[in-house]
Amino acid sequence: MVKVKSAAQIQAMREGGKILRDLFIKLNDFIKPGVTTNDINKFSHRFIVSRGGKPSCLGYEGFPASICASVNDVVVHGIPDDTVLKDGDIIGVDVCVYYKGMHTDAARTYLVGNVSEEIKRLVKITEEAFFEGIKHIKEGSRVGDIGHQVQTFVESNGYTVVRELQGHGVGCDLHEEPGIPNFGVAGTGEFLKAGMTIAVEPMVNMGSRHVTISRQDGWTVRTKDGKPSSHFENTLLITKDGVEILTM
């Protein structure tokens, strides 16, 4: 069931969103060659707790860390470990914060050291795809409008969108209705209402759109062809006239 949030719930999500925004700013300086993905996990955990929040991911359906750390060909749900980041890597950091009874969810893909122009473009297009997807969204828009805009923009730039994973409602629970695919047909799907909060999250591959899920840990999603993938996500509030980004 789609949940429209109260003014108090929305304010709590704004405050939780500021924790995420500030964490991502801090990670700009923290993430560099020589740092491990678990170093990023520990840093993020300490930061969230210091601001009065809790990491929503930790323990969620058995997930063992406070963030998802997805390097290079890992699309999403990478588990932090002793992997050392190298010059030229990219890493998607997906973080969810529980604050005053509400969840917010966002992700950024970071460049590690000197990254090739080809991969920089992938990361740039992924971020731009998010803003294309939400450009005309407001009360009365439909879920398919977002997916159509994301897919059209991504594919027109020579990349592919992952179809096995999607954005989602968020707030009272980490994952709520409706699902928000990154592909689709405009004018179809759930209607968006003022007061809804959703996470829009383009996942864009340099090569094929197809992915595989690790049989070893049951979480790590990689591109099937081993080519890089980028991820950009924010939590949004739907308003009568547009959207408010709660995590920027």
Residue frames relative to the residue before (quaternion, step in Angstrom):
aa qw qx qy qz dx dy dz
M 1.0000 0.0000 0.0000 0.0000 0.00 0.00 0.00
V 0.4439 -0.6872 0.5117 0.2626 3.57 -0.94 0.92
K 0.2019 -0.8014 0.5575 0.0786 3.58 -0.87 1.00
V 0.2103 -0.7388 0.6299 0.1145 3.56 -0.79 1.09
K 0.3412 -0.7889 0.4844 0.1627 3.57 -0.73 1.09
S 0.4884 -0.6384 0.5160 0.2960 3.55 -1.23 0.61
A 0.6793 -0.4719 0.3600 0.4316 3.58 -1.28 0.23
A 0.6589 0.5085 -0.3110 0.4589 3.60 0.98 -0.82
Q 0.6477 0.5097 -0.3172 0.4691 3.57 0.99 -0.79
I 0.6458 0.5177 -0.3162 0.4637 3.57 0.98 -0.85
Q 0.6466 0.5132 -0.3254 0.4612 3.59 0.95 -0.80
A 0.6295 0.5198 -0.3351 0.4704 3.60 1.00 -0.77
M 0.6608 0.4950 -0.3069 0.4735 3.60 1.02 -0.77
R 0.5898 0.5455 -0.3710 0.4656 3.61 1.08 -0.59
E 0.6828 0.4847 -0.2847 0.4668 3.56 0.92 -0.94
G 0.6393 0.4995 -0.3213 0.4885 3.59 1.02 -0.74
G 0.6276 0.5484 -0.3232 0.4483 3.55 1.07 -0.77
K 0.6247 0.5336 -0.3371 0.4597 3.59 1.08 -0.68
I 0.5929 0.5471 -0.3672 0.4630 3.58 1.09 -0.64
L 0.6682 0.4903 -0.3001 0.4722 3.58 0.90 -0.89
R 0.6408 0.5329 -0.3270 0.4456 3.57 0.89 -0.92
D 0.6958 0.4708 -0.2777 0.4660 3.57 0.85 -0.95
L 0.6125 0.5403 -0.3502 0.4586 3.60 1.06 -0.68
F 0.6649 0.5057 -0.3138 0.4515 3.58 0.85 -0.91
I 0.6171 0.5287 -0.3440 0.4705 3.59 1.06 -0.68
K 0.6536 0.5100 -0.3064 0.4677 3.59 0.95 -0.88
L 0.6660 0.5203 -0.3066 0.4379 3.59 0.98 -0.82
N 0.5016 0.6438 -0.4282 0.3880 3.59 1.19 -0.35
D 0.7358 0.3822 -0.2164 0.5155 3.58 1.01 -0.80
F 0.6556 0.5465 -0.3161 0.4143 3.59 1.07 -0.71
I 0.7088 0.4569 -0.2648 0.4678 3.58 0.95 -0.86
K 0.2679 0.7322 -0.5749 0.2482 3.56 -0.64 1.22
P 0.6868 -0.4573 0.3370 0.4534 3.60 -1.21 0.23
G 0.7432 0.3803 -0.2997 0.4617 3.57 -1.01 0.89
V 0.6088 0.5276 -0.3497 0.4783 3.58 1.24 -0.36
T 0.3334 -0.7294 0.5526 0.2268 3.59 -1.02 0.68
T 0.6113 -0.5457 0.4093 0.4013 3.57 -1.22 0.38
N 0.6374 0.5096 -0.3436 0.4648 3.60 1.11 -0.52
D 0.5551 0.5675 -0.3945 0.4627 3.60 1.17 -0.47
I 0.6557 0.5046 -0.3022 0.4734 3.59 0.98 -0.87
N 0.6264 0.5428 -0.3226 0.4571 3.56 1.04 -0.82
K 0.6875 0.4795 -0.2828 0.4663 3.59 0.85 -0.98
F 0.6355 0.5288 -0.3232 0.4605 3.58 0.97 -0.87
S 0.6796 0.4976 -0.2879 0.4557 3.57 0.89 -0.97
H 0.6341 0.5340 -0.3299 0.4516 3.57 0.96 -0.86
R 0.6738 0.4961 -0.3009 0.4576 3.57 0.84 -0.97
F 0.6552 0.5216 -0.3186 0.4440 3.57 0.95 -0.87
I 0.6652 0.5095 -0.3094 0.4496 3.60 0.85 -0.95
V 0.6762 0.4896 -0.2894 0.4683 3.57 0.88 -0.95
S 0.6392 0.5416 -0.3285 0.4361 3.60 1.01 -0.78
R 0.7033 0.4330 -0.2497 0.5055 3.57 1.22 -0.51
G 0.6193 -0.5957 0.3269 0.3934 3.58 1.25 0.27
G 0.5887 0.5782 -0.3683 0.4282 3.57 1.26 0.23
K 0.3054 -0.6989 0.6016 0.2374 3.52 -1.38 -0.10
P 0.4660 -0.6569 0.5027 0.3140 3.62 -1.05 0.65
S 0.3751 -0.7616 0.4838 0.2127 3.59 -0.47 1.18
C 0.6384 0.5692 -0.3309 0.3988 3.59 1.07 -0.71
L 0.6105 0.5983 -0.3605 0.3735 3.58 1.02 -0.78
G 0.8317 0.1189 -0.1363 0.5249 3.54 -0.52 1.24
Y 0.4725 0.6833 -0.4474 0.3313 3.61 1.25 -0.15
E 0.8226 -0.1331 0.0103 0.5527 3.56 -0.48 1.27
G 0.7295 -0.4475 0.2163 0.4698 3.54 1.11 0.78
F 0.4054 0.7073 -0.4964 0.2982 3.62 1.21 0.08
P 0.3577 -0.8208 0.4160 0.1589 3.61 -0.66 1.12
A 0.7375 0.3923 -0.2204 0.5036 3.62 1.19 0.04
S 0.5914 -0.6032 0.4240 0.3265 3.54 -1.36 0.25
I 0.7660 0.1661 -0.1156 0.6101 3.58 1.28 -0.34
C 0.3669 -0.6343 0.6025 0.3164 3.52 -1.38 0.06
A 0.0831 -0.7983 0.5964 0.0007 3.59 -0.84 1.01
S 0.0089 -0.8509 0.5180 -0.0871 3.56 -0.15 1.35
V 0.1384 -0.8411 0.5227 0.0128 3.57 -0.30 1.34
N 0.8859 0.0039 -0.0328 0.4627 3.54 -1.03 1.01
D 0.8458 -0.0201 0.0300 0.5323 3.64 -0.27 -1.19
V 0.5100 0.5966 -0.4475 0.4286 3.61 1.25 0.13
V 0.3626 -0.7578 0.5076 0.1913 3.56 -0.64 1.17
V 0.7624 -0.1849 0.1813 0.5931 3.56 0.76 -1.14
H 0.8105 0.3596 -0.2351 0.3981 3.52 -1.47 0.08
G 0.2823 0.7500 -0.5415 0.2544 3.58 1.10 0.65
I 0.3347 -0.7458 0.5454 0.1851 3.58 -0.93 0.93
P 0.4584 -0.6942 0.4757 0.2859 3.62 -0.69 1.02
D 0.0859 0.7807 -0.6124 0.0904 3.55 -1.05 0.86
D 0.7390 -0.4110 0.2920 0.4468 3.58 -1.16 -0.54
T 0.3207 0.7503 -0.5135 0.2655 3.60 1.22 0.33
V 0.2591 -0.7736 0.5646 0.1252 3.57 -0.78 1.08
L 0.3969 -0.7176 0.5198 0.2396 3.59 -0.79 0.99
K 0.2042 -0.7888 0.5747 0.0767 3.54 -0.99 0.96
D 0.6493 -0.4905 0.4120 0.4099 3.52 -1.29 0.39
G 0.7820 0.3077 -0.2386 0.4867 3.57 -0.79 1.03
D 0.5300 0.6168 -0.4133 0.4097 3.60 1.26 -0.11
I 0.1622 -0.6968 0.6659 0.2117 3.48 -1.45 0.04
I 0.0854 -0.7952 0.5985 0.0462 3.56 -1.15 0.59
G 0.2668 -0.7360 0.6054 0.1435 3.53 -0.93 1.01
V 0.0919 -0.7834 0.6143 0.0240 3.56 -0.80 1.06
D 0.0724 -0.7985 0.5969 -0.0310 3.55 -0.48 1.31
V 0.0119 0.8242 -0.5602 0.0825 3.57 -0.58 1.18
C 0.0979 -0.7704 0.6286 0.0421 3.55 -1.04 0.85
V 0.1441 -0.8027 0.5770 0.0438 3.57 -0.89 0.97
Y 0.1962 -0.7378 0.6356 0.1145 3.54 -1.06 0.87
Y 0.1289 0.7985 -0.5655 0.1611 3.56 -0.56 1.21
K 0.8451 -0.0502 -0.0220 0.5318 3.56 -0.78 1.11
G 0.7559 -0.4377 0.2022 0.4428 3.53 0.92 0.98
M 0.7169 0.4015 -0.2370 0.5183 3.60 1.27 0.06
H 0.3445 -0.7373 0.5524 0.1804 3.54 -1.20 0.70
T 0.0375 -0.7334 0.6751 0.0711 3.54 -1.25 0.61
D 0.1717 -0.8007 0.5738 0.0118 3.55 -1.14 0.73
A 0.1779 0.7819 -0.5813 0.1384 3.60 -0.85 0.94
A 0.1033 -0.7879 0.6046 0.0547 3.56 -1.27 0.41
R 0.0809 -0.7585 0.6445 0.0527 3.52 -1.27 0.60
T 0.2479 -0.7246 0.6133 0.1933 3.55 -1.21 0.50
Y 0.2038 -0.8116 0.5447 0.0550 3.53 -0.69 1.20
L 0.3786 -0.6775 0.5851 0.2351 3.53 -1.21 0.69
V 0.2191 -0.7796 0.5767 0.1081 3.59 -0.87 0.96
G 0.8366 -0.0609 0.0065 0.5444 3.57 -0.42 1.20
N 0.7780 -0.2912 0.2596 0.4925 3.56 -1.02 -0.89
V 0.0572 -0.8196 0.5690 -0.0347 3.55 -0.28 1.32
S 0.5643 -0.6205 0.4244 0.3412 3.58 -1.03 0.80
E 0.6118 -0.5652 0.4121 0.3694 3.55 -1.19 0.60
E 0.6028 0.5765 -0.3463 0.4294 3.57 1.08 -0.73
I 0.7163 0.4258 -0.2531 0.4915 3.58 0.89 -0.92
K 0.5727 0.5657 -0.3816 0.4544 3.60 1.09 -0.61
R 0.6512 0.5173 -0.3183 0.4551 3.58 0.96 -0.85
L 0.6091 0.5490 -0.3487 0.4539 3.60 0.99 -0.77
V 0.6793 0.4834 -0.2895 0.4701 3.60 0.86 -0.96
K 0.6506 0.5237 -0.3085 0.4553 3.58 0.97 -0.86
I 0.6740 0.4886 -0.2983 0.4669 3.59 0.88 -0.92
T 0.6149 0.5492 -0.3487 0.4458 3.61 1.04 -0.71
E 0.6617 0.4880 -0.3011 0.4830 3.57 0.93 -0.88
E 0.6616 0.5021 -0.3076 0.4643 3.58 0.92 -0.88
A 0.6076 0.5675 -0.3521 0.4299 3.59 1.07 -0.70
F 0.5962 0.5547 -0.3571 0.4575 3.58 1.08 -0.71
F 0.7157 0.4503 -0.2643 0.4639 3.58 0.78 -1.00
E 0.5960 0.5331 -0.3621 0.4791 3.60 1.13 -0.55
G 0.6631 0.5452 -0.3020 0.4145 3.56 0.96 -0.90
I 0.7720 0.3505 -0.1826 0.4978 3.57 1.02 -0.75
K 0.3701 0.7985 -0.4375 0.1844 3.59 1.30 -0.17
H 0.8119 0.2284 -0.0990 0.5280 3.58 0.89 -0.88
I 0.4314 0.7331 -0.4387 0.2896 3.58 1.27 0.23
K 0.1876 0.7397 -0.6298 0.1448 3.56 -1.08 0.86
E 0.7217 -0.3666 0.3042 0.5022 3.57 -1.26 -0.12
G 0.7542 0.3405 -0.2737 0.4901 3.57 -0.88 0.98
S 0.5372 0.5713 -0.4167 0.4598 3.58 1.26 -0.21
R 0.3361 -0.7356 0.5500 0.2085 3.55 -1.30 0.24
V 0.6743 -0.5107 0.3568 0.3966 3.54 -1.24 0.55
G 0.6497 0.5430 -0.3206 0.4246 3.59 0.94 -0.83
D 0.5658 0.5972 -0.3841 0.4192 3.58 1.16 -0.51
I 0.6485 0.5127 -0.3156 0.4658 3.58 1.01 -0.82
G 0.6949 0.4897 -0.2802 0.4459 3.57 0.76 -1.06
H 0.6372 0.5369 -0.3276 0.4454 3.56 0.99 -0.84
Q 0.6769 0.4934 -0.2960 0.4591 3.57 0.91 -0.92
V 0.6465 0.5132 -0.3186 0.4660 3.59 0.96 -0.86
Q 0.6892 0.4945 -0.2861 0.4456 3.57 0.77 -1.04
T 0.6638 0.5172 -0.3083 0.4436 3.57 0.86 -0.95
F 0.6778 0.4919 -0.2905 0.4629 3.57 0.92 -0.93
V 0.6737 0.5061 -0.2995 0.4475 3.58 0.85 -0.98
E 0.7149 0.4571 -0.2677 0.4564 3.57 0.76 -1.02
S 0.6224 0.5345 -0.3469 0.4544 3.61 1.09 -0.60
N 0.6945 0.4314 -0.2645 0.5114 3.58 1.27 -0.35
G 0.6315 -0.6098 0.3066 0.3678 3.57 1.25 0.35
Y 0.6148 0.5268 -0.3509 0.4705 3.57 1.26 0.31
T 0.3685 -0.7153 0.5447 0.2362 3.57 -1.31 0.02
V 0.3326 -0.7234 0.5654 0.2152 3.57 -1.22 0.51
V 0.4798 -0.6516 0.5136 0.2852 3.54 -1.09 0.81
R 0.2292 -0.8123 0.5270 0.0995 3.58 -0.86 0.95
E 0.6083 0.5808 -0.3567 0.4068 3.58 1.19 -0.38
L 0.7474 0.2958 -0.1662 0.5712 3.59 1.26 -0.34
Q 0.0617 -0.8233 0.5638 -0.0224 3.56 -1.10 0.61
G 0.5769 -0.5302 0.4796 0.3950 3.51 -1.38 0.09
H 0.1922 -0.7954 0.5737 0.0349 3.56 -1.29 0.12
G 0.5778 -0.5075 0.4866 0.4145 3.49 -1.35 0.12
V 0.0241 -0.7973 0.6027 -0.0211 3.57 -1.15 0.60
G 0.4191 0.7028 -0.5137 0.2580 3.57 -1.17 0.51
C 0.7966 0.1940 -0.0926 0.5649 3.58 0.03 -1.28
D 0.7524 0.1339 -0.0750 0.6406 3.56 1.19 -0.70
L 0.6198 -0.5593 0.3921 0.3863 3.55 -1.20 0.44
H 0.7816 0.1088 -0.0651 0.6107 3.57 1.07 -0.73
E 0.0262 0.7892 -0.6082 0.0812 3.54 -0.68 1.20
E 0.5740 -0.5089 0.4834 0.4219 3.52 -1.36 -0.03
P 0.6354 -0.1768 -0.7451 -0.0989 1.57 -2.19 1.20
G 0.5394 -0.5468 0.5026 0.3968 3.56 -1.31 0.15
I 0.1908 -0.7819 0.5876 0.0828 3.58 -1.09 0.76
P 0.1435 -0.8133 0.5583 0.0786 3.64 0.07 1.21
N 0.4320 -0.6880 0.5234 0.2570 3.55 -1.27 0.47
F 0.6957 0.3123 -0.2732 0.5864 3.54 1.19 0.61
G 0.3559 0.7597 -0.5029 0.2079 3.57 -1.15 0.27
V 0.5456 -0.6001 0.4931 0.3146 3.49 -1.40 -0.15
A 0.4746 -0.6737 0.4891 0.2858 3.57 -0.82 1.00
G 0.7932 0.3111 -0.2302 0.4703 3.56 -1.10 0.71
T 0.6620 0.4531 -0.3177 0.5055 3.58 1.25 0.28
G 0.7000 0.4852 -0.3384 0.4002 3.56 -1.30 0.23
E 0.7825 -0.3543 0.2625 0.4396 3.51 -1.43 -0.02
F 0.4143 -0.6639 0.5587 0.2749 3.56 -1.11 0.72
L 0.3473 -0.7239 0.5599 0.2045 3.57 -1.09 0.75
K 0.1604 -0.7986 0.5779 0.0504 3.55 -0.95 0.96
A 0.5766 -0.5617 0.4554 0.3803 3.58 -1.14 0.58
G 0.7472 0.3512 -0.2834 0.4879 3.56 -0.89 0.97
M 0.5412 0.5739 -0.4172 0.4513 3.58 1.26 -0.09
T 0.1524 -0.7594 0.6236 0.1057 3.57 -1.16 0.62
I 0.0028 -0.8167 0.5724 -0.0736 3.55 -0.74 1.12
A 0.3063 -0.7046 0.6040 0.2117 3.55 -1.28 0.47
V 0.1164 -0.7682 0.6286 0.0338 3.56 -0.74 1.15
E 0.0731 0.8458 -0.5128 0.1277 3.58 -0.62 1.12
P 0.1781 -0.7926 0.5766 0.0875 3.59 0.04 1.23
M 0.0740 -0.7363 0.6718 0.0314 3.55 -1.08 0.93
V 0.0406 -0.8514 0.5172 -0.0772 3.53 -0.28 1.33
N 0.2079 -0.7958 0.5631 0.0799 3.56 -0.85 1.07
M 0.4946 -0.6490 0.4934 0.3012 3.54 -1.14 0.68
G 0.7716 0.2853 -0.1541 0.5472 3.57 1.09 -0.70
S 0.8336 -0.0697 0.1040 0.5381 3.55 -0.85 -1.05
R 0.5143 -0.6439 0.4693 0.3173 3.59 -1.17 0.55
H 0.5738 0.6499 -0.3664 0.3378 3.60 1.19 -0.45
V 0.1409 -0.7983 0.5850 0.0258 3.54 -1.09 0.85
T 0.2210 -0.7340 0.6194 0.1693 3.52 -1.37 0.24
I 0.2895 -0.7364 0.5842 0.1806 3.57 -1.19 0.58
S 0.5428 -0.6557 0.4255 0.3071 3.56 -0.87 1.01
R 0.3480 -0.7225 0.5599 0.2084 3.55 -0.94 0.92
Q 0.6044 0.5879 -0.3493 0.4087 3.55 1.21 -0.47
D 0.8293 0.1774 -0.0905 0.5221 3.60 0.76 -0.99
G 0.4247 -0.7422 0.4339 0.2837 3.60 1.26 -0.21
W 0.6921 0.4750 -0.2650 0.4745 3.58 1.29 0.07
T 0.7100 0.5130 -0.2858 0.3886 3.56 0.68 -1.15
V 0.1346 -0.7873 0.6005 0.0383 3.56 -0.73 1.15
R 0.0525 -0.8108 0.5828 -0.0148 3.58 -0.69 1.13
T 0.5495 -0.5462 0.4921 0.3969 3.55 -1.28 0.30
K 0.5274 -0.6628 0.4327 0.3089 3.56 -0.96 0.86
D 0.7383 0.4092 -0.2274 0.4856 3.58 1.07 -0.72
G 0.5351 -0.6730 0.3821 0.3389 3.59 1.28 0.12
K 0.5111 0.6384 -0.4319 0.3804 3.59 1.22 0.18
P 0.6529 -0.5640 0.3341 0.3797 3.61 -1.15 0.56
S 0.1384 -0.7573 0.6342 0.0720 3.51 -1.33 0.54
S 0.1726 -0.7836 0.5922 0.0735 3.56 -1.14 0.71
H 0.1560 -0.7940 0.5873 0.0184 3.56 -1.14 0.76
F 0.0720 0.7763 -0.6231 0.0631 3.59 -0.95 0.90
E 0.0554 0.8238 -0.5517 0.1179 3.57 -0.69 1.12
N 0.0360 0.7629 -0.6455 -0.0044 3.51 -1.27 0.62
T 0.4143 -0.6469 0.5741 0.2834 3.52 -1.33 0.40
L 0.1380 -0.8097 0.5701 0.0170 3.56 -0.87 1.07
L 0.2534 -0.6926 0.6482 0.1894 3.50 -1.32 0.52
I 0.3200 -0.7232 0.5793 0.1975 3.58 -0.84 0.98
T 0.0826 -0.7828 0.6161 0.0281 3.58 -0.92 0.95
K 0.6961 -0.4627 0.3331 0.4364 3.56 -1.28 0.13
D 0.7933 0.3278 -0.1411 0.4932 3.56 1.04 -0.78
G 0.8145 -0.0778 0.0717 0.5705 3.60 1.21 -0.14
V 0.5467 -0.5774 0.4552 0.4007 3.55 -0.92 -0.94
E 0.2254 -0.7087 0.6440 0.1795 3.51 -1.33 0.40
I 0.2890 -0.7456 0.5730 0.1796 3.59 -0.75 1.03
L 0.2629 -0.8226 0.4913 0.1130 3.55 -0.48 1.21
T 0.7413 0.4086 -0.2008 0.4931 3.60 1.23 -0.36
M 0.6463 0.4515 -0.3490 0.5065 3.60 1.15 0.58
